C-alpha cells in the first residue's frame, strides 16, 4: 500500500535523525568552544595591553621621596633641583626641561665662571612620571607648559624666565611658545625631537626623514601615533624588536655620539631613578604625547618676540640619527624668527662636549657665541 513505510526506510530515517542530532550537538559544542576561546583570547589580549599601575613616590610600594617638590593645583607633585647662584641673587633664571629617559639630575653643566659672571640660576625638574614627579595620566602637550608656568610661580621666578629643552624636552619648549609666550624671556631647543605628523611638513620630506630611522623605531612611533593603547604592549613584547632608544641600543648613535657616550656614562650615576616609577607613565607616555595628534603645529607659530625683546634658538647636529636634520632645516626656513645653529659633524649628544653648554647658554642670554 502507498501509505505504508518499509522497515528499511524507517531504519534509514532513524539513522539520519540520529546523525543530524549528533551533528547539531557537535556543532553546538564546537561553537561554544570557539566562543569560549575567543572570549579568553580577548581577555588575554586586554590584560596584555594594560600597563601596570605606576609605583608612585611616597606610596607604600613606591620609591622614597628625596627631592624638593611642589604641589600643583591638580594635586600632583613636581620634583625639582636648583643649580647656579641663589635665586635672590640671579640676573638670569632658566627652567631646564630634560629629554627622553632622563630626569632633573641631568643638569646643564655650566662652568662655574660663567654662572658667577652672568648670575645664572637654573631649575631642572622631573617631567611627570619621571624621577620623583607624580605621573599624569592626563598629560597633554598643553599641560606640560602649564606645569612649567606653575613651577615658576611657586618658586617665584618672576614675570619672565628662560626655558631650555633637550630632545623630547625640546618639544615641550614648542608648547611653551604656544601656550605661555607671555612668560618667556627667551627659549632654546637643543636637538629637539620632531613629530612627523605635524601639519605643514611636505609629505615627501616627512616620509623621507621617517624612513631614515631604524625599522623598529618606525614601528614604535607608528604605534604611538595610530594605536596609543598598544604602546605599552608593543614596547614590552618579545616577538618583534621594540624601541632601540628604550633598549639603550648603540646602533642609533652616530660615530661622534659614541665618543661622547663614555663621558656621559662616567658621570651619570642616577639612571635607576629615571624609570623608578615605571616605564609606562614616563617613557611610553612621552611617546604617546610627543608623537600623537597635537592640538597645534609648531610650523604655524607666530614670533613670540616681535619687538626683539627675546629670542628663540634651535641647535642641531647634521649627523643626528635620532632626529633628521632635514626637518629642523625646514622648520627654520618656515619660521624666520628662529635663530638656527647647525653643527657640522655633530650627532644627537653634541651638547655634552666640552664647553658646548656654555656656548648655548651665552648665546641665549647675551647673544655671545
Long-range contacts (C-beta under 8 A, 24 or more apart in sequence): 48-233, 48-237, 49-229, 49-230, 49-232, 49-233, 50-232, 51-232, 51-278, 51-280, 51-281, 51-284, 52-278, 52-280, 53-278, 54-129, 54-135, 54-277, 54-278, 54-280, 54-281, 55-276, 55-277, 55-278, 56-134, 56-135, 56-277, 57-132, 57-134, 57-276, 57-277, 62-277, 63-132, 63-273, 63-276, 63-277, 65-132, 66-132, 67-104, 67-126, 67-131, 67-132, 69-132, 69-133, 70-150, 70-151, 70-154, 70-155, 72-147, 72-150, 73-150, 76-128, 76-133, 76-134, 76-135, 76-136, 77-132, 77-133, 77-134, 78-125, 78-126, 78-128, 78-133, 78-134, 78-147, 78-150, 78-151, 79-104, 79-125, 79-126, 79-131, 79-132, 79-133, 80-104, 80-123, 80-124, 80-125, 80-126, 80-151, 80-155, 81-105, 81-107, 81-123, 81-124, 81-125, 82-121, 82-122, 82-123, 83-107, 83-108, 83-110, 83-121, 83-122, 83-123, 83-124, 84-110, 84-115, 84-120, 84-121, 84-122, 85-115, 85-116, 85-119, 85-120, 85-121, 86-121, 87-121, 87-155, 87-156, 87-157, 89-119, 89-121, 90-119, 90-120, 90-121, 91-118, 91-119, 91-120, 92-118, 92-119, 92-120, 92-121, 92-162, 92-365, 93-121, 93-123, 93-157, 93-158, 93-161, 93-162, 94-120, 94-121, 94-122, 94-123, 94-161, 94-162, 94-163, 94-164, 94-361, 95-122, 95-123, 95-124, 95-125, 95-148, 95-151, 95-152, 95-157, 95-161, 95-162, 95-163, 95-164, 96-122, 96-123, 96-124, 96-125, 96-163, 96-164, 96-165, 96-166, 96-169, 97-124, 97-125, 97-127, 97-148, 97-163, 97-164, 97-165, 97-166, 97-169, 97-170, 97-172, 97-173, 98-124, 98-126, 98-127, 98-130, 98-166, 98-169, 99-165, 99-166, 99-167, 99-168, 99-169, 99-170, 99-193, 100-167, 100-168, 100-193, 100-245, 100-283, 100-286, 101-245, 101-246, 101-274, 101-275, 101-282, 101-283, 102-130, 102-166, 102-169, 102-274, 103-130, 103-131, 103-270, 103-273, 103-274, 104-130, 104-131, 105-131, 105-270, 105-273, 106-268, 108-164, 108-357, 108-361, 109-352, 109-357, 110-357, 110-358, 110-361, 111-355, 111-358, 114-358, 114-361, 114-362, 118-362, 118-365, 118-366, 120-361, 120-365, 123-151, 123-155, 123-157, 125-151, 127-169, 127-172, 127-282, 127-286, 128-281, 128-285, 129-277, 129-278, 129-280, 129-281, 129-282, 129-285, 130-274, 130-275, 130-277, 130-282, 131-273, 131-274, 131-276, 131-277, 132-273, 135-277, 135-278, 135-281, 135-282, 135-285, 136-281, 136-285, 137-281, 137-285, 139-285, 139-289, 140-289, 140-295, 141-171, 141-175, 141-178, 141-289, 141-294, 141-295, 141-296, 142-175, 142-178, 142-179, 142-295, 144-172, 144-175, 144-289, 145-172, 145-175, 145-176, 145-178, 145-179, 145-180, 146-179, 146-180, 148-172, 148-176, 148-180, 149-180, 149-183, 152-183, 159-183, 160-184, 160-185, 161-185, 162-186, 162-187, 162-188, 162-364, 162-365, 163-187, 163-188, 164-188, 164-189, 164-190, 164-360, 164-361, 164-364, 165-189, 165-190, 165-192, 166-190, 166-191, 166-192, 166-351, 167-191, 167-192, 167-193, 167-322, 167-323, 167-348, 168-193, 168-286, 168-290, 171-195, 171-290, 174-298, 174-301, 177-298, 177-301, 177-304, 177-312, 178-296, 178-298, 178-301, 181-304, 184-304, 184-310, 185-310, 186-305, 186-310, 186-311, 186-312, 186-313, 186-364, 186-365, 187-304, 187-310, 187-311, 187-312, 187-313, 187-364, 188-312, 188-313, 188-314, 188-315, 188-360, 188-361, 188-363, 188-364, 189-312, 189-313, 189-314, 189-315, 190-315, 190-351, 190-360, 191-315, 191-316, 191-317, 191-320, 191-322, 191-323, 191-348, 191-350, 191-351, 192-314, 192-316, 192-323, 192-328, 193-290, 193-322, 193-323, 194-323, 194-324, 194-327, 194-328, 194-331, 195-290, 195-291, 195-292, 195-294, 196-221, 196-291, 196-327, 197-225, 197-291, 197-293, 197-294, 198-294, 198-297, 198-298, 198-299, 199-297, 199-299, 199-300, 200-297, 200-299, 200-300, 200-334, 201-299, 201-327, 201-330, 202-330, 205-326, 205-327, 205-330, 206-327, 208-326, 209-324, 209-326, 209-327, 212-321, 212-324, 214-244, 214-251, 214-252, 215-241, 216-240, 216-241, 216-242, 216-243, 216-244, 217-243, 217-244, 217-245, 217-252, 220-287, 221-287, 221-291, 224-287, 224-288, 224-290, 224-291, 224-292, 225-291, 225-292, 225-293, 228-288, 228-292, 231-284, 231-287, 231-288, 232-280, 232-284, 235-279, 235-283, 235-284, 235-287, 236-279, 243-283, 243-287, 245-322, 246-279, 246-283, 252-321, 252-322, 253-321, 253-347, 253-348, 253-349, 254-317, 254-319, 254-320, 254-321, 254-347, 254-348, 255-319, 255-347, 256-317, 256-319, 256-345, 256-346, 256-347, 256-349, 256-350, 257-321, 257-347, 257-348, 257-349, 260-347, 260-349, 260-350, 260-352, 260-353, 261-349, 263-352, 264-349, 264-352, 298-331, 298-335, 299-331, 299-334, 299-335, 301-335, 303-335, 303-337, 305-337, 311-339, 311-364, 311-367, 312-337, 312-338, 312-339, 313-338, 313-339, 313-340, 313-341, 313-360, 313-363, 313-364, 314-338, 314-339, 314-340, 314-341, 315-341, 315-343, 315-350, 315-351, 315-360, 316-340, 316-341, 316-342, 316-343, 316-346, 317-342, 317-343, 317-345, 317-346, 317-347, 317-348, 317-350, 318-342, 318-343, 318-344, 318-345, 318-346, 319-345, 319-346, 319-347, 320-346, 320-347, 320-348, 321-347, 321-348, 322-348, 323-348, 339-363
